[in-house]
Amino acid sequence: MSPQTDPEREPAVPGDTAMAFGASLRIQDVAAGHRWLEQSLRGSAPIRIDLSQLIDIDSAGVQLLVAYCREAARLGIDVHFFGAAQALHDALKLLGLSGALTGHAGR
């Protein structure tokens, strides 16, 4: 898995950064995902992350997304996740984090 900026998807608002994940975000994918997400926080534009293709996630992947949200909030960057598949909702529920990514926004 190598997440990347989605050149086919128009950001919701001009100036937003739009990105999409692939099908998997598991422990073996976290290092690449971390580098990619870290780079996205170098600007100040709102970030929209498409999770519609993400169907395989483990606790390491969930931890990465939650940590990303916290860092974005600390930096005052708005982050909006959309299109999450049932696999992600199930993983969040199992870990007691059901609302961790819903409607997330920075300061």
C-alpha positions, 0 to 999 in steps of 0.5 A: 500500500502506498497512499497517494494524492488522488489526481482524479478527485477534485477537492471539495474546496479549491485549495484543499488537499485531497488524498485516497488510501488503497485497499490495505492499511495494516502493520506492514503498510504503516511506515509508508502511510506514516511518511505520506500522512506526515508530508500532508501536514507540512501545509495548512490547507484542509485535508480530505481523505478518501477511505472508500477503497480501504477494506483491510485494516488492523489496529496499527492502521487505526492507530496511525489514523487516530495519531494523524488526527491528533497531530493535525488538530495540534497544528490547526489543520482541518482533516475530513475522512469520507467513504469509510468502508464497514471494515474501518467502522468495525475496527474502530468499534472493536477498539472503542474508538467509534467516533474517532474519525467522524467529522474530525476537524482541527482548530 
